[in-house]
Amino acid sequence: MEFGGSPAEEHVPASARNQILHGNLALNGTTILMASDSGGMPYEKMQGLQVAIVLDDVAEGERIFKALSEKGTVTMPYEKTFWAERFGMCTDRFGTPWMINAGMPVEASAS
């Protein structure tokens, strides 16, 4: 949903009306990651946190990692670790830091 055409339209500059008011990404049909553009308000990149995605499918984790790191920065390559089949850290082209964990043992992901 964009700002334009929504009840929020009158509260943002005309230049921001094509920005995203509410967006969501469904993960495995059970998890929803929601996001929004700034709506023309001053924006500073996120600091002091990382967004983590944890999933079972190693190949899907690799696909997500490649997409997020494209035109961004890889902090830690997507590779095997002592706690997961694959783990990687990157910052996307918008400055959002991500952690992708895939193929974690059941006991590790439950804690």
C-alpha positions, 0 to 999 in steps of 0.5 A, a space after each residue: 500500500 502506498 501513501 497516495 490513495 490512503 488516508 495518510 496521503 494528506 499528511 505526506 509531501 506530494 513527492 512521497 505519495 508513491 512511497 510504501 505506507 505498509 508493505 509485508 513479506 510473508 515467510 513460510 506462510 507463518 511469519 510476516 515481516 512488515 516495513 514502511 518507507 519514511 513518507 517524506 520524513 527525514 530518514 536515518 539508517 538503522 543503527 544498533 540492531 540487525 534484522 535476523 531471519 531464521 529458516 530451515 532451508 539452506 538454499 532459500 537462506 542463500 537466495 535471501 542472502 544474495 538478494 539482500 547483499 546485492 549492491 550492499 556489503 557482506 559483513 560475514 559470508 554465507 557459510 557453515 558455522 558451529 551453530 548452523 548449516 549456514 549463516 551470513 551477515 550483510 548490510 543491504 543497499 539501503 543500510 539495513 543490517 541482516 543476519 541469515 541463519 539456516 539449517 539450525 539444529 532443532 535444539 539450537 533454534 528453540 532456545 
